[in-house]
Amino acid sequence: MKISKKSQYGLRAMVYLAGVFGKEKKICSLREISEKENISFDYLEKIMSKLEKKELVSSKRGVRGGYLLSRAPEKITVGQIIKVLEGTLAPVKCIAKEKRERYICPRRRICKTFNVWQKIQDTLNLTLNSITLADLVKKKIIS
């Protein structure tokens, strides 16, 4: 299992937006995020579009346009962001819950390793869904 650059960049952009959320300047231009986080402008545009479609960010068009979080940093988890950008993080395809990733393994009923993969998936989801953008902005270490 490997987290893609898309998710790494998306999470960095979201943490950046969370950092300015409570300050006077809430809207950040794509150019600003791209420069501050050293992410390709064109690639970041595609990432932010996906996040906007799933209502994690909002956008404002125009000269003073840009992006802002669609809700408070305390209400957005790392898991939500990764799910939008990755689809599934299932370590093996037989436990993927998403319809387009779903695979029914013919060995599922007799598989002695299925529970291992399920436990890994559950632990990963629990961890990712327990960390919010606010935690990352505060550099709160989750133990």
DSSP file with accessible surface (Angstrom, degrees, kcal/mol):
  #  RESIDUE AA STRUCTURE BP1 BP2  ACC     N-H-->O    O-->H-N    N-H-->O    O-->H-N    TCO  KAPPA ALPHA  PHI   PSI    X-CA   Y-CA   Z-CA
    1    1 A M              0   0  129      0, 0.0     2,-0.4     0, 0.0    88,-0.1   0.000 360.0 360.0 360.0 132.2    0.0    0.0    0.0
    2    2 A K        -     0   0  187      0, 0.0     2,-0.5     0, 0.0     0, 0.0  -0.999 360.0-132.3-140.3 133.2    1.4    3.3   -1.0
    3    3 A I        -     0   0   56     -2,-0.4    86,-0.0     1,-0.1    79,-0.0  -0.733  34.2-127.2 -84.1 129.6    0.0    6.9   -0.7
    4    4 A S     >  -     0   0   39     -2,-0.5     4,-2.1     1,-0.1     3,-0.2  -0.230  16.9-112.3 -75.2 163.3    0.3    8.7   -4.0
    5    5 A K  H  > S+     0   0  113      1,-0.2     4,-3.3     2,-0.2     5,-0.3   0.850 117.4  64.1 -59.1 -35.4    1.9   12.1   -4.5
    6    6 A K  H  > S+     0   0   53      1,-0.2     4,-2.5     2,-0.2    -1,-0.2   0.930 106.4  41.6 -56.1 -46.2   -1.6   13.4   -5.3
    7    7 A S  H  > S+     0   0    0     -3,-0.2     4,-2.6     2,-0.2     5,-0.2   0.889 113.9  52.2 -70.9 -38.5   -2.7   12.6   -1.7
    8    8 A Q  H  X S+     0   0   84     -4,-2.1     4,-2.1     2,-0.2    -2,-0.2   0.947 115.0  41.6 -62.0 -46.7    0.5   13.9   -0.2
    9    9 A Y  H  X S+     0   0   48     -4,-3.3     4,-2.6     2,-0.2    -2,-0.2   0.896 113.7  53.0 -67.6 -41.5    0.1   17.2   -2.1
   10   10 A G  H  X S+     0   0    0     -4,-2.5     4,-2.3    -5,-0.3    -2,-0.2   0.918 109.8  47.8 -60.8 -42.6   -3.6   17.4   -1.4
   11   11 A L  H  X S+     0   0   38     -4,-2.6     4,-2.6     2,-0.2     5,-0.2   0.927 111.1  51.0 -65.8 -41.9   -3.1   17.0    2.3
   12   12 A R  H  X S+     0   0   85     -4,-2.1     4,-2.3    -5,-0.2    -2,-0.2   0.920 111.0  48.7 -61.1 -42.4   -0.3   19.7    2.3
   13   13 A A  H  X S+     0   0    0     -4,-2.6     4,-2.4     2,-0.2    -1,-0.2   0.909 111.7  49.3 -64.0 -41.1   -2.6   22.1    0.5
   14   14 A M  H  X S+     0   0    0     -4,-2.3     4,-2.5     2,-0.2    -2,-0.2   0.893 109.8  50.6 -67.3 -38.3   -5.4   21.4    2.9
   15   15 A V  H  X S+     0   0   41     -4,-2.6     4,-2.1     2,-0.2    -1,-0.2   0.914 109.3  52.4 -65.1 -39.4   -3.2   21.9    5.9
   16   16 A Y  H  X S+     0   0   41     -4,-2.3     4,-1.1    -5,-0.2    -2,-0.2   0.948 110.8  46.5 -59.9 -48.0   -2.0   25.2    4.4
   17   17 A L  H  X S+     0   0    3     -4,-2.4     4,-0.6     1,-0.2     3,-0.5   0.886 110.3  53.5 -62.2 -38.1   -5.7   26.3    4.0
   18   18 A A  H >X S+     0   0    7     -4,-2.5     3,-0.7     1,-0.2     4,-0.5   0.863 102.6  59.2 -64.8 -33.7   -6.4   25.2    7.5
   19   19 A G  H 3< S+     0   0   26     -4,-2.1    -1,-0.2     1,-0.2    -2,-0.2   0.796 113.1  36.9 -65.9 -28.1   -3.5   27.3    8.8
   20   20 A V  H >< S+     0   0   18     -4,-1.1     3,-0.7    -3,-0.5    -1,-0.2   0.428  91.4  97.7-101.9   1.1   -5.1   30.5    7.4
   21   21 A F  H << S+     0   0   50     -3,-0.7    -2,-0.1    -4,-0.6    -1,-0.1   0.896  88.6  37.9 -58.7 -46.3   -8.7   29.5    8.2
   22   22 A G  T 3< S+     0   0   74     -4,-0.5    -1,-0.2    -3,-0.1    -2,-0.1   0.557 103.3  87.9 -86.1  -6.7   -9.0   31.5   11.4
   23   23 A K  S <  S-     0   0  137     -3,-0.7    -3,-0.1     2,-0.3    -4,-0.0  -0.329  95.8 -98.3 -87.0 172.2   -7.0   34.5   10.2
   24   24 A E  S    S+     0   0  200      1,-0.1     2,-1.0    -2,-0.1    -1,-0.1   0.906 113.0  65.7 -56.8 -41.4   -8.4   37.5    8.4
   25   25 A K        +     0   0  104      1,-0.2    -2,-0.3     3,-0.0    -1,-0.1  -0.707  55.6 155.9 -88.1 105.3   -7.3   36.0    5.0
   26   26 A K        +     0   0  106     -2,-1.0     2,-0.5    -4,-0.1    43,-0.3   0.749  53.8  72.6 -99.6 -28.8   -9.4   32.9    4.5
   27   27 A I        -     0   0   50     41,-0.1     2,-0.4    37,-0.1    41,-0.2  -0.779  63.2-170.1 -93.5 128.3   -9.2   32.7    0.7
   28   28 A C  B     -A   67   0A   0     39,-2.7    39,-3.2    -2,-0.5     2,-0.1  -0.966  20.7-124.2-119.1 134.4   -5.9   31.6   -0.8
   29   29 A S     >  -     0   0   46     -2,-0.4     4,-2.1    37,-0.3     5,-0.2  -0.357  21.6-121.0 -70.8 153.3   -5.1   31.8   -4.5
   30   30 A L  H  > S+     0   0   16      1,-0.2     4,-2.8     2,-0.2     5,-0.2   0.885 115.3  56.8 -60.4 -36.8   -4.0   28.6   -6.2
   31   31 A R  H  > S+     0   0  125      2,-0.2     4,-2.6     1,-0.2     5,-0.2   0.920 106.0  49.7 -61.6 -43.8   -0.8   30.4   -7.1
   32   32 A E  H  > S+     0   0   30      2,-0.2     4,-2.9     1,-0.2     5,-0.3   0.939 113.3  44.8 -61.7 -48.6   -0.1   31.2   -3.4
   33   33 A I  H  X S+     0   0    0     -4,-2.1     4,-2.5     1,-0.2    -2,-0.2   0.934 113.1  52.1 -61.6 -44.4   -0.7   27.6   -2.3
   34   34 A S  H  X>S+     0   0   12     -4,-2.8     5,-2.1    -5,-0.2     4,-0.6   0.919 114.9  41.2 -57.9 -46.3    1.4   26.3   -5.2
   35   35 A E  H  <5S+     0   0  137     -4,-2.6     3,-0.5     3,-0.2    -2,-0.2   0.928 116.3  47.2 -70.4 -46.0    4.4   28.5   -4.3
   36   36 A K  H  <5S+     0   0  141     -4,-2.9    -2,-0.2     1,-0.2    -1,-0.2   0.849 122.3  35.4 -66.2 -34.8    4.2   28.1   -0.5
   37   37 A E  H  <5S-     0   0   48     -4,-2.5    -1,-0.2    -5,-0.3    -2,-0.2   0.397 105.2-125.2-100.7   1.0    3.9   24.3   -0.7
   38   38 A N  T  <5 +     0   0  140     -4,-0.6     2,-0.4    -3,-0.5    -3,-0.2   0.935  59.4 145.2  54.2  52.5    6.2   23.9   -3.8
   39   39 A I      < -     0   0    4     -5,-2.1    -1,-0.2    -6,-0.2    -2,-0.1  -0.969  59.8 -96.7-120.6 136.9    3.5   22.0   -5.7
   40   40 A S     >  -     0   0   71     -2,-0.4     4,-2.9     1,-0.1     5,-0.2  -0.268  29.7-136.4 -52.1 129.7    3.1   22.2   -9.5
   41   41 A F  H  > S+     0   0   50      1,-0.2     4,-2.3     2,-0.2     5,-0.1   0.924 102.4  47.3 -56.7 -48.7    0.3   24.8  -10.2
   42   42 A D  H  > S+     0   0  103      2,-0.2     4,-1.4     1,-0.2    -1,-0.2   0.898 114.4  46.3 -63.9 -41.2   -1.3   22.6  -12.9
   43   43 A Y  H  > S+     0   0   80      1,-0.2     4,-2.0     2,-0.2    -1,-0.2   0.923 111.8  51.4 -67.4 -42.2   -1.2   19.5  -10.7
   44   44 A L  H  X S+     0   0    0     -4,-2.9     4,-3.1     1,-0.2     5,-0.3   0.883 104.1  58.6 -62.7 -36.2   -2.6   21.3   -7.7
   45   45 A E  H  X S+     0   0   92     -4,-2.3     4,-1.9    -5,-0.2    -1,-0.2   0.916 107.2  46.7 -59.8 -42.4   -5.4   22.7   -9.8
   46   46 A K  H  X S+     0   0  145     -4,-1.4     4,-1.7     2,-0.2    -1,-0.2   0.898 113.0  49.4 -66.3 -41.3   -6.6   19.1  -10.6
   47   47 A I  H  X S+     0   0    1     -4,-2.0     4,-2.1     2,-0.2    -2,-0.2   0.941 111.2  48.2 -63.2 -47.7   -6.3   18.1   -7.0
   48   48 A M  H  X S+     0   0    0     -4,-3.1     4,-2.5     1,-0.2    -1,-0.2   0.856 106.5  58.2 -66.0 -32.0   -8.3   21.1   -5.7
   49   49 A S  H  X S+     0   0   43     -4,-1.9     4,-2.3    -5,-0.3    -1,-0.2   0.921 107.1  47.3 -62.1 -43.1  -10.9   20.4   -8.3
   50   50 A K  H  X S+     0   0   86     -4,-1.7     4,-1.3     2,-0.2    -2,-0.2   0.911 112.5  49.1 -64.1 -42.6  -11.5   16.9   -6.9
   51   51 A L  H  <>S+     0   0    0     -4,-2.1     5,-2.7     1,-0.2     6,-0.8   0.867 110.7  51.1 -66.5 -34.3  -11.6   18.3   -3.3
   52   52 A E  H ><5S+     0   0   53     -4,-2.5     3,-1.9     3,-0.2    -2,-0.2   0.905 104.6  56.0 -69.2 -41.3  -14.1   20.9   -4.4
   53   53 A K  H 3<5S+     0   0  162     -4,-2.3    -1,-0.2     1,-0.3    -2,-0.2   0.834 109.9  46.4 -59.9 -32.0  -16.4   18.3   -6.1
   54   54 A K  T 3<5S-     0   0  141     -4,-1.3    -1,-0.3    -5,-0.1    -2,-0.2   0.246 117.7-116.6 -96.1  12.3  -16.5   16.5   -2.7
   55   55 A E  T < 5S+     0   0  144     -3,-1.9    -3,-0.2     2,-0.2    -2,-0.1   0.774  80.5 122.6  61.1  33.7  -17.2   19.7   -0.9
   56   56 A L  S   <S+     0   0    4     -5,-2.7    14,-2.0     1,-0.2    15,-0.4   0.724  81.3  23.8 -89.5 -26.2  -14.0   19.8    1.2
   57   57 A V  E    S-B   69   0A   2     -6,-0.8     2,-0.3    12,-0.3    12,-0.2  -0.932  71.0-147.1-130.8 159.5  -13.0   23.1   -0.2
   58   58 A S  E     -B   68   0A  52     10,-3.0    10,-2.1    -2,-0.3     2,-0.3  -0.882  14.8-146.7-118.7 156.4  -15.0   26.0   -1.8
   59   59 A S  E     -B   67   0A  30     -2,-0.3     2,-0.4     8,-0.2     8,-0.2  -0.913   7.1-157.1-125.9 153.3  -13.7   28.3   -4.5
   60   60 A K  E     -B   66   0A 113      6,-2.5     6,-1.8    -2,-0.3     2,-0.1  -0.999  19.6-142.5-125.8 126.6  -14.3   31.9   -5.4
   61   61 A R        +     0   0  175     -2,-0.4     3,-0.2     4,-0.2     2,-0.1  -0.434  52.7  50.2 -84.4 162.0  -13.7   33.0   -9.0
   62   62 A G  S >  S-     0   0   64      1,-0.2     3,-1.8    -2,-0.1    -2,-0.1  -0.455 101.2 -43.5 109.3-177.1  -12.2   36.2  -10.1
   63   63 A V  T 3  S+     0   0  155      1,-0.3    -1,-0.2    -2,-0.1    -2,-0.0   0.875 139.8  35.9 -59.1 -41.4   -9.2   38.4   -9.5
   64   64 A R  T 3  S+     0   0  213     -3,-0.2    -1,-0.3     2,-0.0    -2,-0.1   0.078  99.6 123.1-100.4  25.7   -9.4   38.0   -5.7
   65   65 A G    <   +     0   0   14     -3,-1.8     2,-0.3    -6,-0.0    -4,-0.2  -0.117  21.5 117.3 -80.9 177.7  -10.5   34.4   -6.0
   66   66 A G  E     - B   0  60A   9     -6,-1.8    -6,-2.5   -37,-0.2     2,-0.3  -0.988  55.5 -54.1 159.0-154.0   -9.0   31.2   -4.7
   67   67 A Y  E     +AB  28  59A  18    -39,-3.2   -39,-2.7    -2,-0.3     2,-0.3  -0.867  37.1 173.7-122.8 152.3   -9.8   28.4   -2.3
   68   68 A L  E     - B   0  58A  43    -10,-2.1   -10,-3.0    -2,-0.3   -41,-0.1  -0.969  43.1 -86.8-148.2 158.6  -10.9   28.1    1.3
   69   69 A L  E     - B   0  57A   5     -2,-0.3   -12,-0.3   -43,-0.3   -13,-0.1  -0.401  28.4-140.5 -64.2 144.4  -12.0   25.2    3.5
   70   70 A S  S    S+     0   0   42    -14,-2.0     2,-0.3     2,-0.1   -13,-0.2   0.635  83.4   9.9 -83.3 -14.0  -15.7   24.4    3.2
   71   71 A R  S    S-     0   0   84    -15,-0.4     5,-0.1     1,-0.0    -1,-0.1  -0.943 102.8 -59.9-152.3 174.5  -15.9   23.8    7.0
   72   72 A A    >   -     0   0   29     -2,-0.3     3,-2.3     1,-0.1     4,-0.3  -0.189  46.4-117.7 -60.0 147.3  -13.8   24.2   10.1
   73   73 A P  G >  S+     0   0    8      0, 0.0    61,-1.1     0, 0.0     3,-1.1   0.790 114.7  63.2 -57.2 -27.0  -10.4   22.4   10.2
   74   74 A E  G 3  S+     0   0  108      1,-0.2    -2,-0.1    59,-0.2    61,-0.0   0.668 101.7  52.2 -69.8 -16.4  -11.7   20.4   13.2
   75   75 A K  G <  S+     0   0  146     -3,-2.3     2,-0.5     1,-0.1    -1,-0.2   0.359  95.6  76.5-102.8   1.2  -14.4   18.9   11.0
   76   76 A I    <   -     0   0    0     -3,-1.1    57,-2.1    -4,-0.3    58,-0.3  -0.968  65.5-160.4-118.0 123.3  -12.2   17.7    8.2
   77   77 A T  B  >  -C  132   0B  22     -2,-0.5     4,-1.6    55,-0.2    55,-0.3  -0.646  30.0-121.0-100.9 158.6  -10.1   14.5    8.7
   78   78 A V  H  > S+     0   0    9     53,-2.7     4,-2.8    50,-0.6     5,-0.3   0.894 114.8  59.6 -58.8 -38.7   -7.1   13.2    6.9
   79   79 A G  H  > S+     0   0    7     49,-2.0     4,-2.4    52,-0.4    -1,-0.2   0.880 101.9  51.7 -59.6 -40.6   -9.2   10.1    6.0
   80   80 A Q  H  > S+     0   0   67     48,-0.2     4,-1.8    -3,-0.2    -1,-0.2   0.915 112.4  46.1 -63.2 -42.4  -11.7   12.2    4.2
   81   81 A I  H  X S+     0   0    0     -4,-1.6     4,-2.1     2,-0.2     5,-0.2   0.949 113.8  47.0 -65.9 -48.9   -9.0   13.9    2.1
   82   82 A I  H  X>S+     0   0    8     -4,-2.8     4,-3.3     1,-0.2     5,-0.6   0.905 109.6  54.6 -62.3 -39.9   -7.2   10.7    1.3
   83   83 A K  H  X5S+     0   0  115     -4,-2.4     4,-1.8    -5,-0.3    -1,-0.2   0.914 108.8  48.6 -62.2 -41.1  -10.5    8.9    0.3
   84   84 A V  H  <5S+     0   0   35     -4,-1.8    -1,-0.2    -5,-0.2    -2,-0.2   0.927 120.6  36.1 -63.3 -42.6  -11.3   11.6   -2.2
   85   85 A L  H  <5S+     0   0    4     -4,-2.1    -2,-0.2    -5,-0.1    -1,-0.2   0.796 129.4  29.5 -87.0 -27.9   -7.9   11.6   -3.8
   86   86 A E  H  <5S-     0   0   46     -4,-3.3     2,-1.5    -5,-0.2    -3,-0.2   0.724  82.4-148.2-100.9 -30.4   -7.1    7.8   -3.6
   87   87 A G  S  <<S+     0   0    9     -4,-1.8     2,-0.3    -5,-0.6    -1,-0.2  -0.665  75.5  10.6  90.6 -78.1  -10.5    6.2   -3.8
   88   88 A T        -     0   0   28     -2,-1.5     8,-0.1    -3,-0.1     0, 0.0  -0.949  48.3-166.1-133.2 149.9   -9.5    3.2   -1.6
   89   89 A L        +     0   0   16     -2,-0.3    -1,-0.1   -88,-0.1    35,-0.1   0.016  39.0 148.4-115.8  22.5   -6.6    2.4    0.5
   90   90 A A        -     0   0   21      1,-0.2     6,-0.1     3,-0.1    -2,-0.1  -0.384  47.0-142.3 -59.2 130.4   -7.5   -1.3    0.8
   91   91 A P  S    S+     0   0   33      0, 0.0     2,-0.3     0, 0.0    -1,-0.2   0.789  89.1  22.1 -67.9 -25.6   -4.3   -3.3    1.2
   92   92 A V  S >  S-     0   0   41     25,-0.1     3,-1.5     1,-0.0     4,-0.3  -0.982  83.0-121.6-138.3 150.0   -5.8   -6.0   -1.0
   93   93 A K  G >  S+     0   0  130     -2,-0.3     3,-1.1     1,-0.3    10,-0.6   0.748 101.2  73.0 -68.8 -19.1   -8.7   -5.7   -3.4
   94   94 A C  G 3  S+     0   0   21      1,-0.2    -1,-0.3     8,-0.1    11,-0.2   0.686 101.2  44.3 -72.2 -11.8  -11.0   -8.3   -1.8
   95   95 A I  G <  S+     0   0    5     -3,-1.5    -1,-0.2     9,-0.1    -2,-0.2   0.420  80.0 125.2-110.4   3.4  -11.7   -5.9    1.1
   96   96 A A    <   -     0   0    3     -3,-1.1     7,-0.3    -4,-0.3    -8,-0.1  -0.384  43.0-163.7 -62.2 134.1  -12.3   -2.7   -0.9
   97   97 A K        +     0   0  126      5,-0.1     2,-0.1    -2,-0.1    -1,-0.1   0.679  57.5 100.1 -93.9 -21.6  -15.7   -1.2    0.0
   98   98 A E  S >> S-     0   0   39      1,-0.1     4,-1.1     3,-0.1     3,-1.0  -0.453  75.6-129.6 -70.3 137.8  -16.0    1.1   -3.0
   99   99 A K  G >4 S+     0   0  204      1,-0.3     3,-0.6     2,-0.2    -1,-0.1   0.892 106.9  49.2 -55.4 -45.6  -18.2   -0.2   -5.8
  100  100 A R  G 34 S+     0   0  185      1,-0.2    -1,-0.3     3,-0.0    -2,-0.1   0.718 118.0  41.3 -72.1 -17.0  -15.7    0.4   -8.6
  101  101 A E  G <4 S+     0   0   67     -3,-1.0    -5,-0.2   -14,-0.0    -1,-0.2   0.507  87.6 124.8-100.4  -9.2  -13.0   -1.3   -6.6
  102  102 A R    <<  +     0   0  119     -4,-1.1     2,-0.4    -3,-0.6    -8,-0.1  -0.269  31.6 173.6 -63.3 134.7  -15.1   -4.2   -5.3
  103  103 A Y        -     0   0   89    -10,-0.6     2,-0.8    -7,-0.3    -7,-0.1  -0.988  23.5-147.3-142.1 125.5  -13.9   -7.7   -6.0
  104  104 A I        -     0   0  112     -2,-0.4   -10,-0.1    -9,-0.0    -9,-0.1  -0.859  20.2-146.1 -96.4 109.4  -15.5  -10.8   -4.6
  105  105 A C    >   -     0   0   28     -2,-0.8     3,-1.7   -11,-0.2     4,-0.3  -0.581   8.0-141.9 -76.8 131.4  -12.7  -13.3   -4.1
  106  106 A P  T 3  S+     0   0  115      0, 0.0     3,-0.3     0, 0.0    -1,-0.1   0.728 102.7  52.7 -66.5 -16.6  -13.7  -16.9   -4.7
  107  107 A R  T >> S+     0   0  141      1,-0.2     4,-1.8     2,-0.1     3,-1.2   0.402  75.7 108.2 -96.1   3.0  -11.5  -18.0   -1.7
  108  108 A R  T <4 S+     0   0  101     -3,-1.7     3,-0.2     1,-0.3    -1,-0.2   0.859  76.4  50.6 -53.4 -44.0  -13.1  -15.5    0.7
  109  109 A R  T 34 S+     0   0  245     -3,-0.3    -1,-0.3    -4,-0.3    -2,-0.1   0.791 123.3  30.4 -67.7 -26.4  -15.0  -18.2    2.7
  110  110 A I  T <4 S+     0   0  113     -3,-1.2     2,-0.3    -4,-0.1    -1,-0.2   0.466  88.2 122.7-111.1  -1.4  -11.9  -20.4    3.2
  111  111 A C     <  -     0   0   34     -4,-1.8     4,-0.3    -3,-0.2     3,-0.2  -0.417  42.3-165.9 -68.7 125.2   -9.2  -17.7    3.2
  112  112 A K  S    S+     0   0  198     -2,-0.3     4,-0.2     1,-0.2    -1,-0.2   0.589  86.4  51.0 -86.7  -9.3   -7.1  -17.8    6.4
  113  113 A T  S >> S+     0   0   70      1,-0.1     4,-1.7     2,-0.1     3,-0.8   0.543  79.4  93.6-105.1  -7.7   -5.6  -14.4    5.7
  114  114 A F  H 3> S+     0   0   23      1,-0.3     4,-2.4     2,-0.2     5,-0.2   0.898  84.4  53.4 -53.3 -44.2   -8.7  -12.3    5.1
  115  115 A N  H 3> S+     0   0  125     -4,-0.3     4,-2.3     1,-0.2    -1,-0.3   0.823 104.6  55.8 -64.6 -30.6   -9.0  -11.2    8.7
  116  116 A V  H <> S+     0   0   80     -3,-0.8     4,-2.3     2,-0.2    -1,-0.2   0.951 110.1  44.5 -64.1 -48.6   -5.4   -9.9    8.7
  117  117 A W  H  X S+     0   0   86     -4,-1.7     4,-2.4     1,-0.2    -2,-0.2   0.894 113.1  51.7 -63.8 -39.3   -6.1   -7.7    5.7
  118  118 A Q  H  X S+     0   0   31     -4,-2.4     4,-2.8    -5,-0.2    -1,-0.2   0.913 109.2  49.9 -65.0 -40.8   -9.4   -6.5    7.3
  119  119 A K  H  X S+     0   0  148     -4,-2.3     4,-2.5     2,-0.2     5,-0.2   0.916 110.5  49.9 -64.6 -41.5   -7.6   -5.6   10.6
  120  120 A I  H  X S+     0   0   68     -4,-2.3     4,-2.6     2,-0.2    -2,-0.2   0.943 112.8  47.6 -60.7 -46.2   -5.0   -3.7    8.7
  121  121 A Q  H  X S+     0   0   12     -4,-2.4     4,-2.7     1,-0.2     5,-0.2   0.929 112.5  48.3 -60.9 -47.0   -7.7   -1.8    6.8
  122  122 A D  H  X S+     0   0   85     -4,-2.8     4,-2.5     2,-0.2    -1,-0.2   0.912 112.8  48.0 -61.9 -42.3   -9.7   -1.1   10.0
  123  123 A T  H  X S+     0   0   72     -4,-2.5     4,-2.4     2,-0.2    -1,-0.2   0.919 112.2  49.2 -65.9 -43.0   -6.6    0.2   11.8
  124  124 A L  H  X S+     0   0   42     -4,-2.6     4,-2.8    -5,-0.2     5,-0.3   0.947 113.3  46.4 -61.3 -48.4   -5.6    2.4    8.9
  125  125 A N  H  X S+     0   0   61     -4,-2.7     4,-2.5     1,-0.2    -2,-0.2   0.911 111.5  51.7 -61.4 -43.2   -9.1    3.9    8.6
  126  126 A L  H  X S+     0   0  128     -4,-2.5     4,-0.6    -5,-0.2    -1,-0.2   0.930 113.3  44.9 -59.6 -45.2   -9.4    4.5   12.4
  127  127 A T  H >X S+     0   0   66     -4,-2.4     3,-1.1     1,-0.2     4,-0.6   0.961 115.0  45.6 -64.7 -51.8   -6.0    6.3   12.4
  128  128 A L  H >< S+     0   0   27     -4,-2.8   -49,-2.0     1,-0.3     3,-0.6   0.857 114.0  49.6 -62.9 -34.7   -6.7    8.4    9.3
  129  129 A N  H 3< S+     0   0   83     -4,-2.5    -1,-0.3    -5,-0.3    -2,-0.2   0.553 104.6  59.2 -83.2  -6.0  -10.2    9.4   10.5
  130  130 A S  H << S+     0   0   59     -3,-1.1     2,-0.5    -4,-0.6    -1,-0.2   0.547  91.7  78.3 -96.0  -7.6   -9.0   10.3   14.0
  131  131 A I    <<  -     0   0   28     -3,-0.6   -53,-2.7    -4,-0.6   -52,-0.4  -0.893  64.3-167.1-106.9 123.8   -6.6   13.0   12.7
  132  132 A T  B  >  -C   77   0B  22     -2,-0.5     4,-1.7   -55,-0.3   -55,-0.2  -0.603  36.4-110.5-102.2 167.6   -8.1   16.4   11.7
  133  133 A L  H  > S+     0   0    0    -57,-2.1     4,-2.5   -60,-1.0     5,-0.2   0.876 120.4  58.5 -61.6 -36.4   -6.6   19.3    9.8
  134  134 A A  H  > S+     0   0    5    -61,-1.1     4,-2.2   -58,-0.3    -1,-0.2   0.901 102.7  53.0 -60.8 -40.1   -6.7   21.2   13.1
  135  135 A D  H  4>S+     0   0   18    -62,-0.2     5,-2.9     1,-0.2     4,-0.3   0.913 110.7  47.2 -59.5 -42.7   -4.5   18.6   14.7
  136  136 A L  H ><5S+     0   0   59     -4,-1.7     3,-0.8     3,-0.2    -2,-0.2   0.881 110.1  51.4 -70.2 -37.8   -2.0   19.0   11.9
  137  137 A V  H 3<5S+     0   0   61     -4,-2.5    -1,-0.2     1,-0.3    -2,-0.2   0.911 113.8  44.7 -64.3 -40.1   -1.9   22.8   12.1
  138  138 A K  T 3<5S-     0   0  143     -4,-2.2    -1,-0.3    -5,-0.2    -2,-0.2   0.479 110.1-127.1 -79.9  -3.6   -1.3   22.5   15.9
  139  139 A K  T < 5 +     0   0  174     -3,-0.8     2,-0.5    -4,-0.3    -3,-0.2   0.834  44.1 175.7  56.5  34.4    1.3   19.9   15.2
  140  140 A K      < -     0   0  122     -5,-2.9     2,-0.5    -6,-0.2    -1,-0.2  -0.593  25.5-136.7 -72.0 121.9   -0.5   17.7   17.7
  141  141 A I        -     0   0  147     -2,-0.5     2,-0.5    -3,-0.1    -1,-0.1  -0.697  12.0-144.6 -84.3 127.4    1.1   14.3   17.8
  142  142 A I              0   0   67     -2,-0.5   -11,-0.0   -15,-0.0    -1,-0.0  -0.797 360.0 360.0 -93.4 126.0   -1.4   11.5   17.8
  143  143 A S              0   0  161     -2,-0.5    -1,-0.0     0, 0.0     0, 0.0  -0.623 360.0 360.0-106.4 360.0   -0.3    8.5   19.9
